[in-house]
Amino acid sequence: MTATLLPQSVSSVWVRRWTWATLVANVVIILTGGLVRLTGSGLGCPTWPRCTDDSFVPHRELGAHGLIEFGNRLLTYVLIAIVLATVVAVWRWAGTSRSLRQHAVVLAFGIPLQGVVGGITVLTDLNPWIVAVHLLLSLVLVALSVWLVVRVRGVAGPAADRGVRRLAAALYALVWVAVYLGTVVTGSGPHAGDANAPRNGLSPETWSHIHAVAVYALVAVTLALWWAVRGTPLRRAATVVLGVELAQGAVGFVQYWTGLPVPLVTLHLLGAAALVAAATWLVLLVNGAPGARHDDAEQHRVRSGAER
């Protein structure tokens, strides 16, 4: 099975496929985790690492909520398998480097760490601040996955000028500020993950407006960057980021005025992952996006010369 999935001589195509699989899996686990909360199944398995005090699997009396929560836990193991396959692929790739291997390993260690944080959210009865950390860590893993995808694609062009790099840095900082404030709003809202889960006690209306201000600032900086990179290859990436922001903002406003329906909240959560991914991609391109230094053939040539 391993030989089929990962040939002995791993090509660039295989490495790219596995890094993309890692990125997609990290986004999917965010989506399924959100569905656990939105269906009120956050405590479907009331303890951790077991589902109940005497079983690792849910009992019939836990009902659909137990199955939903347990299913999300099982998906973590699928994600671990995908990331481990990615580590092996990067390790075997002729065009790899020590830093690429370290990058893949750090990403792999992030998955069990995320699982532990998820367990803590259960043990604290879905404390909204811990739930926020759980989501933010998942988004960090998405960013690391995007970075790995970009790196294995190869060497990119030179970095942009200082002014563009500063705008990109401000944009990226505002992305994380907006995402964090979004978790604060969520922690004050109705979708707690369980009927008895605590809320953070803050005003949803007030913090929704604060969140919106951060989004306005983010869009303004993105527009400035979009204009600054006109006529360059970076314009496409800036356009994608701006499009994601506008779509995400539209969903946010509609869900706010329609009482936070589950489908829109789910779409907004997926949009957060898309925003982090797109913004990470843009920032990497602006800064030159260092990748693998050689393709497979060139790396073989270098190694063969060193052996002789």
Secondary structure as UniProt FT lines:
FT   HELIX           2..5
FT   HELIX           12..38
FT   TURN            39..40
FT   TURN            42..43
FT   TURN            53..54
FT   HELIX           60..62
FT   HELIX           63..92
FT   TURN            94..95
FT   HELIX           98..123
FT   TURN            124..125
FT   HELIX           128..153
FT   HELIX           162..188
FT   TURN            195..196
FT   HELIX           204..228
FT   TURN            229..231
FT   HELIX           234..257
FT   TURN            258..259
FT   HELIX           262..286
FT   TURN            287..288
FT   HELIX           296..307
//
